[in-house]
Amino acid sequence: MMNAWTIDSIHVRFDKNSLLYRVPLKVWIMKKIGVSVFGVDLGTVKDVNAEIVLNFRTSISVSRDWTLSTQTTIDSYEWVVQPMIEVSGINIPLSFTADILVNANKETICRQIDKGFRENIDLRKMMTQDWIDLQKPVLLSPENSLWLKITPVEISTTPFLGENAFINHPIGIRSLFELSLGGEPGYTINAQLPPLQLASLLPDQFTINFSMKVPFSLINEMAEKQLTGYEFKYGKYMIRIKDIYLYGSGDKLIAAIGTEGSIQGTIYLAGEPEFDKSTQSLKLVNLDFDLNTKNVLIRSATWIFHSGLIQLVRSKLSYTVGDKLSEARTRMQSYLEKSQTIGLLDRKSVV
């Protein structure tokens, strides 16, 4: 019979994809010493203590279904204190018997260690909460109500690699980044982790291409500040802008301008929104009178076609976003660095 328990610290190191660890054990062995005289059993039961060090190797891998797979083996073992039994004043070594017991239980011991890994390390559970947290919009700038919304779509990883006391297991998350101005953007949590993509290498840097959503409420607020109450004169004619309202129609942006003075009613202008990279601004191009508005004005106020009204409206509806984009980049950089400290992301440079 044999029993064993740890007597000292377990020393662990990592070599490539394998966990190596030394387990020092105190061993108790009970042995029956059999002596038979004329068919009569005169044997006795002896117990003894010894010390042994087992050297384990556990190879670790992860599957596409997030299952952690381990394969444990005993590389070697050594007796620190040899098991000895004293019989009639003579010390009899039991290392040979003990070796048989150790070898006979190798598979059982290793099987139990692998079972412990499976039962105590749930990668899917560990990653699911981060996956969910990543999908919740983050307020980057309370002053400008700038929100970041991340929609993760894929997770990649490489095999476990390590050396001595360090384990390197990078995780790559491919995501859609969206910036929006105004209130908190709507979102739906997808709690289901996708199959894990296995790769041999993940890049050390990444590039973020993000889209920015500007709500019509903000566009209209800006337009009202720029144009409401503005008086426009052309010769003997004068019009005053009472209000302005912008909305989308297909790929066009429609500006409904309420006027009074020489023209009383609503003038509709249609243009295409465009981002001017050189000036870092949003503007309307190909701005012109809506067809119905044009037909009415041709009959009643042809002068307005030469008045420069369109040029005026176009210049007033140019919205500079360069400072917003610069702030968004700074805020996103700060968010990534903060996320790194809590383990959500392990890269912190925005290219």
N, C-alpha and C positions, 0 to 999 in steps of 0.2 A: 504494500500500500504506500501511496505517496501523496503528500499535500504540499502546497507552496504558496508563499505570499511575498509581496515586495518589501524590501528592507531599506531602500534608499531612493534617491531621485532617479527618474527615468530621463536619460539624456537623448535628445532628439536632434537630428540634422536632416537636411534635404539634399539629395543628389539627383539632379535632372528631374525625372518624374517620380522618384521614389523617396519615401519617408524611411529614414534609417534610425533605429532607436535601440538602446541597450537597456535591458530590464534586469536589475539585480534581485535575486530571490533567495529567501531562506527556505530550505527544503526539509521537510520531515518525512522520514521513511520508516515504515514498520516492516520487519522481515522475520519470518519464521525460520529458525535454524533447526533443521530436522536431524535427529539422531535416533536410530532404531537399533535396539539390542534384543536379539532372539524374538523379533517380531513385535516388541513392545516399543511404542513411540515415546521416546524420552526427550523430544524436541522442546524448544522454548521460543517465545516471541520476544524479539528485541526491537527497540526503536532507536533512531539516530537522527541527528540534525546535521545539515550541511548547507553550503552556500554555492549558488550557481549564477552565472550571468548569461542570459539569452540575447542574441543579436538578431533583431527582426528587420525585415525589409517589406514595406508595403508600397506596391505600385498603385498610383492613383490616376484615374481617367474619368472623363465625364461624357455622357452620351447625349444625343440630340433631344432625348426626352427628359433631360435634366437629371438623369440618374447618375449618382456617384458610384463608380465601379472601383473596387479595390481587390488586390490579390496579395495576400500576406504569406511570406515564407520565413522560416528560421534559417538564417544564413549560417550561423554557427553558435556554439555554446561552449562554455568553459567552467570547470569546477574551481571555485575559489577556495572552498574548504571541502576536501574529499569526504564522502560518506564512509564512515568506518564503524564496524560493530566489534565489540569486545566479547570474545568467547573463550572462556577458560584462560583469561589473561593474555589472550592473543588478539591483536587488532586485525580484523579481516576487512579489506576494502570491498565496498558495495558499488563502486562506480560502474562496474560492468552491468549489474542489475539495474542501477539507476539509469544508465544509458539506454537500456532496453525500454524502460518506462517512458523516458523523454521522447525517444524516437517513435514509440507507439502512440504517443499523444500529440505529436507535431500537428497533424492535420486538424485535430479537434481544436487545439489552441488557436491555430491560424484562422479556422472557420469562425470561431467566436469573436476574434478581433475584427474580421470583415463584417460580421453581423453588427458589431458595435458601431462601426463607421456608418453603415446603412441606416441604423435606427437613430443615430444622434446627429447626423449631418443631412439636412433636407435642403438641397440647393434651390429647388423650386420655391419652397416657402421663404427662404432667405432673400431671394431676388424679387418675389412678387410684390412685397411692400414698396421697394424702391421703384419698381415698374409703375405702380399705382401713383406714388408720390410725384413721379416725374410728369404725370399727365395733368396735374393741378396747376392752373394758371398762376403765375408769380407776378406780383406788382413790383416792377422795377423802379418806377419813379412816381411817387404819390403826387409830386408837384404837377406833373404833366399827364397823370393817369396813363402811364405807359405800362402795358402788360406784355408778358412773355408767355406764350402757350407752346408747349412741346408735345408733339405726338410721336412717341416711339413706334417704330415699325419692325425693327429687326435687332436681334442680339447675337453677337459673335464672340467667340472665345478661342483661345489657343490652349494647347496642352499645358498642364502644370509643369513649371520649371523652377528649379531652386538651387541654391548653393549655401551650405552651412546653415545659418540662422534665418535666411531670407527665402520667402516663397513668392514667386512672380506668377500671377494668374490674371492677365489683363482681360477686361470685358469691354467690348465695343458695342455701342448702342446707336444704330442709325435712326435718325429722327427728323421730323419736319418741324422747323422753328417758325413761329408766326409772332409778329409784333403787332399790337393794336393799340390805338388811342381811344380813350373814353372809358366806359364801364368795363367790368370784368367780362371777358369773352365767354360765350357758352362752350361747354365741353362735355364729353361723355367718357366716363372711365371704362377702359377695356382691361379687365383684371386678368384676362387669359394670356399667359406667357406664350409667345410663339415658339416653335421648335428652335432649339439652339443651333446656330450655324458654327460649324467647326472649321477653323482656319489654321494654317501653319504660322501665320504672322499677321499682326495688326500694326497699322502705321503709327508712328510716334506723334504725328501731327494730324490735324483735321481742318477742314474748311467749312465754315458755316455760311450758307446762303439762306437768308430769311426773307419772308414777305412781310410787308407792313400794311395793316388794314387801317384806313382812316374812315371813321363812320360819317354818314351824311350829317348827323347832328353837329359834328365839329366843323365840317365844311360849311354848313349853313350859318353857324355862329360866326365863322370868319368872314363869310360873304356879307352878312348883315352889318358887321362892324365896318367893312370896307365901303359898302355902297348905299346902305339905307340913309336917306336924307340928302344924298348927293344930287346937286342941281347941274344939269347939263344944258348948255346954250349953243345954238347954231343959228346965226343970223337973228331973225326976228322970232325964232322958235325957242321954247324952253320946256324941258321936261324935268320932273323931279321924281327920284326913285323912292317910292313908299316902302316897298319891301322886296325881298328876293328869296326865292326858294329853289334849291337844286335837288334833282333826283335823277336816278338812272333809268335808262330805257335802252335795253339791248347793250350795245357797245358804246352808246352815246351818253353824254351827261347833259341834261336839260336844265337850263336856267330860266325859271319863270319870274319875270321882273314886273312888279306892279308899278305903274307910273301915273302921274297926274301932271297937268299943265297942258301943253299943246297936244299931247297924246294921253288920253285917259283910258286905262284898261291894263291888260297884261300882254307883255311882249315875251315871246318864247325864243330863246337862243339855244342852239344845239352844237355841241363840240365833242371832241374826243380827249379824254384825260391822258396825259403823257408825263413821264418823268424825265426831266431834263438833267442829264448827268453832269453837264458842265456847270450849271448853276445850282444843282442839288435842290430842285424845286419841282412841285407838281403844277402843271398848267393845262389849259385847254387849247388844243390845236384844231385847225379847220373850223373855227367858230363862225357860225352864220345864223341868219334868221331861220326859224322853223318854217317849213313850207306854207302852212296855213297862215302864219303871221306875215310872211312875205307877200302872200296873195292879197291880204287885207291892206297892207301898207302901200302896195303898188297903186291901189285905188284911192288912198286917202292921204298918204304922207311919204311921197317918194324922196323928199329931202333927207329923211333919216338914213338912207342908204349911203349918203355922202358925209354924214355928220361925224363920223369917227366913233360912234357909240360902241361898235363891236370892239375896236381897238382898246377903248377905255375899259370895258368890262373884262376883256381878256387880261389886261395888265393888272387889274384889281383882283382877279381871281387866281393869280399866281401865288402859290403857297410854298414858301421855302421850308424844306424839311431837312436840310443839311445838318443843322444843329440837333434835330431830333435823332437823326441816324447816328451822329457822333455820340450823343448821349446814350442811345440804345446800345451801341458797341461797348461803351464804357460800363454801362450797367450789366450787360451780358457777361463781360469779362469778370466783373465783381461777383456775379452769380455763380459762374463756373468755378472761381476760386473758392467761394464759400462752399459750393457743393462738393469740391474735392476734400474739404476738411471733414465732411460728414459721410464720405464714402460713396456718394452718388456718382461722381465722375472722377476719373483719375488723370484727366488732362486739363490744362488750364490756359492754353494759349489759343487765342482766336485769330485765325489767319484771314 
